Amino acid sequence: MTPAHLTASPLDAEDLRARVHKALDDVLAHQAAVLDEVSPDLAPLMDAVGELLRGGKRLRAAFCYWGWRGAGGPDVAGAVWVAASLELFQGAALIHDDVMDGSDIRRGMPAVHRRFAALHRGNGWLGSPETFGVAGAVLGGDLCLSWCDEMYAGSGLAPEALHRGRTVFDRMRTELMCGQYLDMLAQVRAETSVAEARHVIRHKSANYTVAQPLLLGGTLAGAAAELLSAYEEYGLALGEAFQLRDDVLGVFGDPDVTGKPTGDDLREGKRTVLVAATMERASPAQAAELRRSLGDPHLDIETVARLRALMVETGALQAVERLIDELCDTAWTALARADTTPETRQVLERLVVTATARTG
C-alpha cells in the first residue's frame, strides 16, 4: 500500500492548504468589519474579493512556506501567514489581469469587473455599467494589494526576519507589474518571437509564481547563499514551465477544469510562447489565418478548433511540450544540489509534477 503522504497532494503537506485558507478567512473577516464600519454599501466589494480568494491551488503559498522550512525555519503560524499573504497578491493580479484582458470568467465565476457591471445593471444605476465594473475591479484589486502588505507585516514573524525578506517581497510585486506591462505591449505589437514571449512570462508569471515565493521563504529563514541560488534556479525553470502549461491549457484545456472557456486566450489575443512558436513554424497561409483570428472576441468554437489543429500541424504544441519537459529537468537538477531538508525536497519534487500537470 502506498503511504498516505505520497498519495495526497503535496499542497496539503503539513495541512498547509487548510491553514492558508483559515489565515485568509481570518484576515478577510477582519477587513469585512473595517469596510462595514465605513459603509454597508461596501459589502459587494468584500463579497467579490472573498469569493475569488476561495479558489486557487495555493501554489505560491506552498513555495513560500517550503522555502522557509527548507532553510530550517520551524513550522510556525507566522510562516503560514506570510505564505497566505501571497494569495492576496495573486488575487490582485488576477482581478487587474482580467480587466486588462477583458476576460468574462475567472475560476468558473464571472470576472470581478463583470460582476460589478452586472450589479450596476441590475440596480438600474446611472451611467455605464462597464465603466462602473472596471472601477470596482480596480479598487478590489487595490484592496488586495494593501491587505497583502498588512498581512506580511502583521504575520508575527520576528522583525529582523521580515526586514530580511522585505527586499524580495517588494521586488516580486514590482516585477509582476513590469511583466504585466510587457504582456500588454506584446499584444499590441504585430509579432512576438518565442524569445520575447519567454521573457514576458519570466517576469509576469514565472518569478512570482515559484522563484520569488521560494526565495522569500528562504530569505526570511536566513538561508545560505548556496541554497538561495538553488531555489532560484529551480524556481525560474519551474515557474516558466508552469506558465507554459497554463498557456497550453488556455487553448487545449477542459473548461470545467480550467474555469475559463476553451480558446479564451486566443480571443484575448495573448502572444504566448505557443502562439509565437506556431507563427514561427507556420506557412504564409497558416500565419495569415492565425493573425486574422487572434484577438477576435467573437471567435467561434469551429475556428478555435482549426487554430488548435494548426498548432499541432506546425509542431508548435510538441515544441512547447518539449520545452516544459526540459525546464522540469532543470528544476529537478537544481533541487538535487540544494542543501535542504528531506521533507522539503520531497514536497518540492512532487510540486514539479503538480505545477505542470496536463489536467489544469
N, C-alpha and C positions, 0 to 999 in steps of 0.2 A: 504494500500500500504506500502511495506517495505521501510524504509528510504534509500536513496542512499548510505549513509556512511556505511550501513550494507550489502549492496549487492556488492559494489565494493571490490576489493581485498585489504586486509589490507596493502599490499606492496605499495599501491597507496595513503594511507592516507597522508595528507599534501602534496599531489602531489610529494611524495618523489622519486618514481622511475624515473620520468621525470627529476627531479632536479639532481639526481645522474648521470643520463645519460648525462645531459648537462655539469656537472662538469668534467666527464671523457672526453667528447668531447673537452672541453677547454684544458685540460692537454695534450691530445694526439695531438691536433693541435700545441701546443707549442713544444712538443717533436719532432713532424714531422719536424718543422722548424730547430730544432737543428741538427737532423740527416741529413737533406738536406744540411746544411752548410758543413757537413763532406764529404758527397758524395751522389749523386743521386742514386748510386747503393744500398743504404740502404732502398730505397722505399719498396721493397718486405718485409723487416723485419717489417717496420712500418705497412704495409697493413695487414700482418698476425696477429699481435697483435691487431690492431684496429678491425678487423672483429671478432676475438674471443671475445673481450670485449663488442661487441654489443649485445651478447646473455646473458642469465642468468636471474634468478629471482630477484637478488639483495637482497637475504636474509641477508647476512652478514651486508650489509649497513643498512638494516632496523633494525636489532637488535642493532647495534651500535647507530643509531640515536635515537631509542626509549629508549635505556638505558640512554642516555643523557637527553631526555625530561622527562622521568620518575623520574629522580633525580632533577628536577626543572630547567634544562637547557632551555634557550629560543630557539625559532625557528630562528636560525641564519645560514648564509651561511657557516661559519666555521665548524659547526657540520656536515653539509651535505658533506663538502669536506673531513673531516676525515672519515666519513662513506664510501664515494666513494673510498678512498684510499684502503679500504679492498677489493674492486673489482679488483684492480691491483694485490694485493697479491693473490687473488683467481686465477687470470689469470696465474700468475707464477706457482702456484701449479698445475693447470690443464695441462699446457704445459709440465712441467717436469714429471708429473704423466703419461702422455700419452707416453712419451719417455721410461720410465721405464717399462711400461706395454706392449709396442709395439702396442698400440691402433691405429686403422686406422681412426676412426671417432670421432669427438667431436662436440657436438651441431649441428649435421646434416651436418657438413662440414669435409673435410679432416683434421686430426690432424696436428698440425703445422710442426712436423718433416716430415710427409708425403708430405705436401705442398712444403717444401724446397727440398725434394728429387725429386719431380716432376719438380720443377724449374730447378734443375741441369740437369735432364734427358732431358727436353725439349730444353735446350740450347746446349746439346752435350758437356758439360764441361768435363774436365779431372777428373779422379779419381772415387770414389764410390759415387753414388747418395745418398745411405743410410747414409754413414758417413757424408756427407755434410748436409743431412736433420737433423740428430741428433745434429750436431754442431750448425746449425741455430736455432733450437728449444731451445737448452740450452741457447744460447745468448739472444733469445727473452724472455725467462723466467727470465733471469738475469736482463734484462732491466725493466721488470715489477716490480721486487723486488726493484730495485733502484728508480723507479718512485713512487712506493708506499711510500717509505720513504720521498721523496721530497714532495709529496702531503700532507702527515701528517704534516711535519714541516712547510710547507707553507700555511696551511689551513686558517690562520688568527685568530685562537683562541688565547686567552691570553697565554703568555709564561709559566706562572705558571700552567695553566691547562694542556698544552702539556707536561710539565715536570712531572706532576702527572700521566698522562696516559702512559708515555714512558715505564715504567716497564711492564705494561700489554701488550702494543704493541709489545715490544721486546720478551717477553716470548711467546706470541702467535705464533710468527714466528719461534722461536726456537723449540717449542713443535711440530709444524707441521712437521719440518724436522725429528725430532726424531720419530714421528709416521710413517712417510713415510719409514724410515729405518726399523722399526719394521714390517711394512707391507711387505717389500721386504723379510725380514728374514722369515716371516711366509710362504711365497710362496715357499721357497726352503727347508723347513723342511717337513718331511714325514707326520706329523699330527699336527693339531692345535685344541685345545679344545675350547669350547664355551667361557670359561672364558678368555682364551688368545686372542681370536678374539675380544671380547668386550674390552679388554684392548687396543688393537691396535686401534680400531675405536674411542675410547675415545680421544686418543692423535692425531690421524691422521685427524679426522673429527669433532667429537662432540665439542671439545673445541673451535676450530677456526671457527666453523660454527655459534654457538649460544652463548655459555658461555662467551668466551673471547670478542667478539664484544659487548655484553651487559655490561660486566664488564668494558670494555674500555670506553664506553659511560658514564656509571655511575661514573667512577673514574674521567674522565675529568670534570664532572659537580660537583664533590665534594660530592658524595653520602655518606650517613652514612653507617657504617659497617653492620648494620642490613639489609639494602636494598641490599647491595652488596652480602651478604650471600644468600638472597632470589633469586637474579639474578643468582648466581652461581648454586644453586640447580635446579632452573628452566632450566637454560641453559644446564647443563650437561645431564639432563634427556631428554630434547627435542632434543639436539644435537645427542644423541645416537639413539633416535627414528627416527630422520631424516635419519641417515646413514643406519639404518636397513631397512627403507622403500626404500632407494636408492638401497640397495643390492637386495631386493625382485624385484624391477623394473628391475634391471640388468639381471634378469633371466626370469621374467614373464611379463615385461613391453612391451608396444607397441613401436616399433622403431620410428614410426612417432612422438611420444610424447617425448620419452627419448633422441632422437637424436643419438642413438647407436644401432647397430644390435642386435637382440634378441640372448641372450646367450653369448655375448661378455665376460662377467665376467667369464664364465666357460672356454672359450677359453684361457683367460689370466691366468687361474689357481688361481683366487683370493680365499684366505681362509677366506671367510666371515663367519659371525655367522650362516647364513643359511646353508652354506656348512658344517660347523663344527657340527651343530645340526643334519643334515642329517647323517653324518658319525657316530655320537654317537648313533643314533637310528637304523641304518641300520643293516641288516643281513650280515654275512660274504660275501655272493654273491653280495648283493647290494653295500656293501662297496668296493668290488673289482671292480665293474663296475664303480663306481664314481672315484676311484683312477685312473683307466685306461683312463678315458675320460678327467678328469680335467687337464687343461693346454694344451690340444691338439689344436693348432691354426687352424686345418682343420676340426674341429668338424662340422658335417653336421646338418641340421635342424631336421632330424629324431632323432639323438642321443640327441640333445638338448631337444626335446620333451620327450624322455624317461627319461632324468635326471630330468626334471620338474615333471614328474609323480612320480618319486622316492621320490622327496622332499615332495610331497603331501601324498604318501602312508605311509611314515615313520612318518608322523605327524610333520615333521620339519617346514614346512611352517606355520602350525597352531600355533606351539610353538613360532615362531618369531612374528607372528601377535599378539599373547597374550602379548608378551614382549613389543611390540610397544604400545599397549593399556595401560599396566601398567606404562610405562615411561611417557606417556601423562598424566595419572592421577597424577603422581608425579609432573610433571611440573605445572599442574593446582593448585595443593595443595600449592606448593611453591609460586605461584603467588598470591594466596588468602591471604597469610600473608605479602606480600610485601607492604610497605608503599609508594605507588606510585600514580601518578595522575590517575583519572578515564579514561581519554582518552588513556593513555599508557596501562593501564590494559586491556581495551577493545581490543586494537590492539594486544597486546601480547597473549591474549586469542585466538584470531582468527588466529594468526600465528602458534599456535599449530596445528590447522587443516590444514593450508596451507602447512606447512613444512612436514606433514606426509600423504598428500593426496595420494590415491592409483592410481592416473592417471599420476603421474610423474610431 
